[in-house]
Amino acid sequence: MQRVAKASGDLALRRHSEAIAFLIMTCLLVVAPTFAYPVFLMKALCFALFACAFNLLIGYVGLLSFGHALFFGWASYIAAHAAKVWGFPPELAILSGAATAAGLGAIVGALAIRRQGIYFAMITLALAQMMYFFAVQAPFTHGEDGIQAVPRGKLFGFIDLADQSNMYIMVLVIFLGCFLLIYRIVNSPFGEVLKAIRENEPRAISLGYKSERYKLVAFVLSATFAGVAGATKALVFQLASLTDVDWPMSGEVILMTLVGGLGTLFGPVAGAFFMVALENYLTTIGQWVFVVQGVIFVVCVLLFRRGIIGELAQILRVKL
Amino acid sequence: MFELFGISSQALFGQLLIGLINGSFYALLSLGLAVIFGMLNIINFTHGAQYMLGAFTAYFLLQYAGLGYWWAIVLAPIVVGITGIIIERLFLQWLYKLDHLYGLLLTFGLALIFEGTFRNFFGSSGLPYSVPPALQGGRNLGFMFLPNYRGWVVVFSLAVCLTTWFVIERTKLGSYLRAATENPTLVRAFGINVPRMITLTYGFGVALAALAGVMAAPVYNVSPQMGANLIIVVFAVVVIGGMGSIMGAIVTGFGLGLIEGLTKVFFPEASNTVIFIIMAIVLLIRPAGLFGRSA
């Protein structure tokens, strides 16, 4: 009798594993500022959201975008410009960044989904590089200097974001909101169609789903979330620079997702925190950072394809 | 010398020549990518880094062994090709049964390792590599001044490209290769050692990249990031041409180099981006690429 009760309790835990993990994550993030540097946490949260956005494509539609820095970086430029030059309040600055990313996502997505598989990655990389050159040449981005001293402003006109804890709360709310939204998308009927396309595209088409349209919508959604992350990062660091649009950034978000676990809900978050923490420790070693990243790539691909959360889920035999 | 649309013939043909030189690097690199992709089903992101390694090998040979350009053009592709074979045996061979994207990610990681290491030791500024004595100077063609070395790069890479095309499309070895691309299991059943062929193919593709690197060394400086930006343009070239045809890769490479050169003359602001714009247009009109078979 007791064993049955235990087993069913176990089952309930299993069934609600994602909800439990979400609660644990939220609690950790709420208490985190007491023992960790807030700017570090905000940076990690922005990258976590960026990686979740990227994972929406690779994990649930099976599309490898090698150009996500395009959306991240351009959203951060537009948000910084809107906040600094146009005097937008922070919420509108972030929204305009996200809208820019969505528009760019629609164009890039419409072009890239015309080819499959490996070509998709090359096309997104090439288009991102093109937009990188535009960012270098456009006057409003200030080239190598970037847009500096971006004002954080007052959220809704009365919450002063210059205060570090207010800023942290805003970033946390944005992150959690987008995370839940992504969870909802992935588990909606729309998300199921995306997974069907990932598993077997011809079959999904034969069942009457217009796979191109689904892929495009997924691409735009992913670009938009990446844009929210980039715009938020511009406000956190009060800076938008070329680093965020360049291709190593696209590589970094891939690495974060890979380390955390492709196609897992919490993997990108774990991967982002892992990589940001690692880079924090490694700031003194200069160019070796790239070598370390490269080694992690090689090790992950050869030996550790499930990633941190994927392995954890395998050990606990739950869905995460 | 004469003028055309207010631009001197020297400037016009000079840029066209630069375009042709870039085009020959695009052709050599996209050729290597296409050959590798055909056999290994992997897009070799390390290709740009291997081009850089070729240039550095030439630099090291001169600096530490006193071996000049003509030695380098033979030795560097062999040395870098052997490192490619080692990479294939150590890493790539475990990925053939997995999704394509893992090959891309692994080779991307390797590119980061190579480029990061070199940047650490040599910084980001370029190291000079001089033109070999036999090819110094130039000749006046009437409408332009042709530096001998640049003429040599175009002619020699065209010869290498055409030889590769001939070997793959017209010889027995090439027919094995093409057959193994189509159906490796059946070709193995005929007693041909396909895994070894795959390894050698990777080595050969990498050697082409290194050869391009040696030729680039006197034109551009030898620098750790010389391959990183090039490889992205080459990806666009590959998307435009499609990887189905060897001749397609050669024609697209040279053609796009020329177009890029022309853009530099008439609309310099777009010279960095013109290839990407062409790629977008080709995707709209002919999604499978100019020479590609639709997947």
Contacts between the chains, C-beta under 8 A, distances in Angstrom:
chain1	res1	chain2	res2	distance
A	58	B	101	7.8
A	64	B	101	4.5
A	64	B	104	7.1
A	66	B	104	7.8
A	111	B	280	5.5
A	111	B	283	5.0
A	111	B	284	7.2
A	112	B	283	8.0
A	114	B	283	5.1
A	114	B	284	7.7
A	114	B	287	4.1
A	115	B	239	7.1
A	115	B	283	7.0
A	115	B	287	6.1
A	115	B	288	7.8
A	115	B	295	7.7
A	116	B	295	5.7
A	117	B	100	5.6
A	117	B	101	7.9
A	117	B	295	7.5
A	118	B	37	7.8
A	118	B	43	5.0
A	118	B	100	4.7
A	118	B	101	7.1
A	118	B	104	6.4
A	119	B	239	5.9
A	121	B	43	7.5
A	121	B	101	6.8
A	121	B	104	5.9
A	122	B	43	6.9
A	122	B	235	4.1
A	122	B	236	7.4
A	122	B	238	6.6
A	122	B	239	5.4
A	123	B	239	5.6
A	123	B	279	7.1
A	123	B	283	6.8
A	125	B	232	5.8
A	125	B	235	6.0
A	126	B	232	6.1
A	126	B	233	7.8
A	126	B	235	5.6
A	126	B	236	4.0
A	126	B	239	6.6
A	126	B	275	8.0
A	126	B	276	5.2
A	126	B	279	5.7
A	127	B	276	6.4
A	127	B	279	7.8
A	127	B	280	7.0
A	129	B	229	7.7
A	129	B	232	4.7
A	129	B	233	7.8
A	129	B	236	8.0
A	129	B	276	6.6
A	130	B	273	4.9
A	130	B	276	3.6
A	130	B	277	7.1
A	133	B	272	4.4
A	133	B	273	5.1
A	134	B	273	7.1
A	137	B	269	6.6
A	247	B	228	7.9
A	247	B	232	6.7
A	251	B	108	6.2
A	251	B	112	7.1
A	254	B	105	6.7
A	254	B	108	7.8
A	258	B	105	6.7
A	286	B	120	6.9
A	287	B	116	5.4
A	287	B	119	4.6
A	287	B	120	4.3
A	288	B	116	6.4
A	288	B	120	6.1
A	289	B	116	7.3
A	290	B	112	4.8
A	290	B	113	7.6
A	290	B	115	6.5
A	290	B	116	3.1
A	290	B	119	7.2
A	291	B	112	6.9
A	291	B	113	5.2
A	291	B	116	3.9
A	291	B	117	5.7
A	291	B	120	7.4
A	293	B	109	7.4
A	293	B	112	5.4
A	293	B	116	7.8
A	294	B	108	8.0
A	294	B	109	4.4
A	294	B	110	6.4
A	294	B	111	7.2
A	294	B	112	3.3
A	294	B	113	3.5
A	294	B	114	7.9
A	294	B	116	6.3
A	295	B	109	7.2
A	295	B	113	6.3
A	296	B	109	7.4
A	297	B	105	5.9
A	297	B	106	6.7
A	297	B	108	6.3
A	297	B	109	2.6
A	297	B	110	8.0
A	297	B	112	6.7
A	298	B	91	6.7
A	298	B	106	5.9
A	298	B	109	4.4
A	298	B	110	6.5
A	298	B	113	7.4
A	300	B	105	7.8
A	301	B	95	7.2
A	301	B	102	5.1
A	301	B	105	5.2
A	301	B	106	4.3
A	301	B	109	6.9
A	302	B	91	6.6
A	302	B	94	6.2
A	302	B	106	7.1
A	305	B	98	8.0
A	305	B	102	7.2
